[in-house]
Amino acid sequence: MAKLSKKRKAIEGKVDSSKFYALRDAVSLVKEVNTAKFDASVDLHVNLGVDPRKADQAIRGTVSLPHGTGKVKRVLVLCTPDKEAEAKAAGADYVGLDEYITKISQGWTDIDVIIAMPSVMAKLGQIGRILGPRGLMPNPKSGTVTLNVGDAVNEVKAGKISFRVDKYGIIHSPIGRVSFSPEKLAENAIELVSTLERMKPSTAKGTYLKSISLASTMSPGIAIDTKTIK
């Protein structure tokens, strides 16, 4: 097991692993204990009281964070020629169809989000095995399969993100960068958790928000008191 440096030990010593922090304290602390020399991502991990094996409890959706994630997303729009101008005007980084399907089939995935028109989805079947594992497959539930490609691009560029529960019932989602103010991180966290609360399945039993933690790319996890996220 690798030994922790003195700096790392000092940092981890600032986080009490047995304590549940108020949200406002947690977002300030995550900035303090970050050790990355770059503007690291700050992620929220929400353990939900759901059974992801049941279709009605496999939580999946989108949220528009009020302050975005701090990351400029590269967007590919797969559409017919009549929609290309709309997509480009909205700020899509790449626009087209067959040429990009060919590029992806050859291994190109230098993108963060793919938006597609419903009429072209059949063509994506041949690259589904590439897009699926990377979380790039367009889906109506996330708003990435739509006729209104311009609106979809604007939403993604403005901070709309997708999330889905993993097999353990946990949602992992970025809520900003270490450079964000504590207020912005807190407001983004509240928006995400509020969205998840609105999506609570009627069939979910027991405690829904089981636990919530916060961490940057290179920081220890900070447990949050769920009652303080309001």
C-alpha positions, -999 to +999 in steps of 0.1 A: +000+000+000+014+034-010+024+057+018+006+090+021+027+121+019+028+145+048+007+170+028-019+143+020-020+132+056-026+168+067-053+173+041-071+141+050-068+150+087-090+180+080-119+158+071-136+139+099-148+106+083-172+100+112-189+134+108-218+145+086-212+181+074-238+207+066-238+214+029-224+249+032-196+236+053-189+207+030-185+229-002-161+252+016-141+222+029-138+205-004-121+236-018-098+236+012-087+200+010-083+198-028-047+188-038-049+190-076-028+216-094-056+220-119-092+232-117-106+199-105-141+187-109-163+186-078-187+157-078-218+148-058-225+111-050-261+104-040-270+069-027-307+064-033-330+039-017-340+023-051-336-010-068-320-002-102-330-037-114-366-026-115-375-005-146-396+020-126-367+026-102-339+029-126-335+067-121-324+085-152-328+121-163-313+156-168-309+187-147-299+222-157-275+234-130-279+271-124-241+277-127-232+249-151-204+225-145-175+247-155-167+224-184-172+234-220-189+204-236-181+193-271-214+186-288-220+165-319-254+168-337-264+140-360-291+154-382-305+157-418-291+186-439-322+208-433-313+210-396-276+216-399-278+254-400-299+254-368-274+232-350-244+252-360-261+285-351-268+271-316-231+264-311-227+227-319-191+217-323-197+191-350-227+187-373-234+160-399-245+124-401-229+096-422-194+110-420-195+111-382-211+077-379-181+064-400-156+083-378-171+069-346-171+033-360-134+038-366-128+048-330-134+086-328-152+096-296-137+131-290-171+145-278-190+149-246-226+148-258-244+136-290-278+150-300-297+132-327-329+136-346-355+107-341-353+099-378-316+091-378-316+069-347-318+037-367-284+045-382-269+047-347-275+010-341-242+001-359-222+022-334-243+015-303-216-008-289-192+021-290-215+048-277-233+028-250-204+021-227-192+057-229-226+071-220-228+089-254-259+071-269-287+097-274-318+091-254-352+107-254-353+108-216-322+130-215-335+153-242-308+142-267-332+127-292-352+156-305-363+175-336-354+208-318-317+203-321-309+240-316-327+241-283-310+209-272-276+223-280-283+256-261-294+236-230-262+215-230-240+245-235-258+263-207-251+236-181-277+208-187-263+175-177-275+139-177-274+114-149-284+078-143-283+055-113-256+029-113-262-008-103-256+001-067-283+027-066-259+056-067-260+088-088-225+103-096-227+138-110-204+168-114-217+200-098-189+224-107-152+230-103-129+238-074-127+274-087-164+278-081-175+298-050-190+278-022-223+295-029-224+283-066-214+247-056-241+247-030-268+260-053-258+234-080-260+206-054-294+217-042-307+218-077-295+182-084-308+168-052-342+186-056-345+171-091-338+136-077-364+141-049-390+151-075-382+118-094-387+095-064-406+064-077-438+057-059-426+021-055-394+030-036-397+020+000-379+032+031-354+061+031-350+076-004-319+098+001-298+073+020-265+092+019-248+120+001-211+128-002-190+154-019-154+151-034-132+168-059-110+148-083-082+145-058-097+150-024-112+127+003-149+122+004-170+145+026-202+131+040-231+155+040-261+157+063-290+152+039-312+174+060-291+204+052-297+202+014-329+223+011 
